[in-house]
Structure formats: C-alpha cells, structure tokens
Amino acid sequence: LNKNKKMVKKLAQGYHAFLASDSVIKQIPRLLGPGLNKAGKFPTPISKTVQEEVNNIKASIKFQLKKVLCLAVAIGNVGMTEAEIK
C-alpha cells in the first residue's frame, strides 16, 4: 500500500479513526507511508481495553486549526453534573 497512494487515501476516507497496538504502530509508516498522517488519522495506540479506547474516540472531537492558535468551546453549563458533561 505504500506505493499506491490512492488506496491509502481511500482507506483513510473509509474510516473515522484507527487503533493499533504498540508493536504494530512502529511498522505503519513503513507499510502505509505518510498517507494516514496527512489525512490526520494516524492510529491511536491501545493503552486500555479496546472497548474503552473506542468509546474514548467516539466521545472526542478533532479540530484542525490553520492560522488561529486559540479555540474556545462551551462544553456544558453550571447546572450539569460531572457525569452529564462526560
């Protein structure tokens, strides 16, 4: 896949995120080239159980900032509990 950039791009567009174990993550740049990194979808290392990692990725939002280095986002209000915010 490293030589076929269109297939790597198609793979990156087909999924929202990627997970990989520590042993496999070291081989990904050699196998797939820079395609996943350019798409902003380089695999996340699995540090907890797979289900916890999947839930963590589903609950996160990724922002790509180009020129502005500051971002303010409202995540809740005063009446919400900590569990409701998570």
C-alpha positions in Angstrom: 0.0 0.0 0.0 3.0 2.3 0.5 3.4 2.7 -3.3 -0.4 3.1 -4.0 -1.3 6.4 -2.5 -4.9 6.3 -3.8 -5.6 3.1 -1.9 -4.2 4.6 1.3 -6.3 7.7 0.8 -9.4 5.6 0.2 -8.7 3.6 3.4 -8.3 6.8 5.4 -11.6 8.2 4.0 -13.4 5.0 4.7 -13.0 5.2 8.5 -13.2 7.9 11.1 -10.3 6.6 13.3 -7.8 3.8 13.6 -6.5 1.9 16.6 -3.3 -0.2 16.7 -1.2 -2.0 19.3 2.3 -0.6 20.2 4.1 -3.3 18.2 2.1 -2.6 15.0 2.2 1.2 15.3 6.0 1.2 14.7 5.5 -0.6 11.3 2.6 1.6 10.0 4.7 4.4 8.5 6.9 1.9 6.6 3.9 -0.1 5.3 1.4 2.7 4.5 3.7 5.7 4.0 2.6 9.2 5.1 -1.0 8.9 3.8 -2.7 8.4 7.1 -0.6 11.1 8.8 -1.5 13.6 6.1 -5.2 12.7 6.5 -4.9 13.3 10.2 -5.9 9.7 11.0 -2.7 8.1 12.3 -3.7 5.2 14.5 -4.2 5.8 18.2 -2.2 3.3 20.4 -4.3 1.0 22.5 -3.5 1.7 26.2 -6.7 0.4 27.8 -9.2 -2.2 26.7 -10.3 -1.9 23.0 -13.8 -1.1 24.0 -12.7 1.8 26.3 -10.5 3.1 23.6 -13.3 3.0 21.0 -15.7 4.8 23.4 -13.0 7.4 24.1 -12.5 8.1 20.4 -16.3 8.2 19.8 -16.6 10.9 22.6 -13.8 13.1 21.2 -13.9 15.8 18.6 -10.9 16.8 16.5 -10.3 20.4 15.5 -7.8 21.4 12.8 -6.6 24.9 13.4 -4.8 26.6 10.5 -3.9 30.2 11.4 -5.6 30.7 14.7 -3.8 29.0 17.7 -6.6 29.6 20.2 -10.0 27.9 20.4 -12.8 28.4 23.0 -15.6 25.8 23.2 -18.5 25.6 25.6 -18.8 22.0 27.0 -21.6 22.4 29.5 -23.4 24.7 31.9 -23.4 25.3 35.6 -26.5 23.1 36.2 -24.9 20.0 34.8 -23.2 17.3 36.9 -19.8 16.0 36.1 -21.3 12.7 34.7 -23.5 14.7 32.3 -20.6 16.6 30.9 -18.6 13.4 30.2 
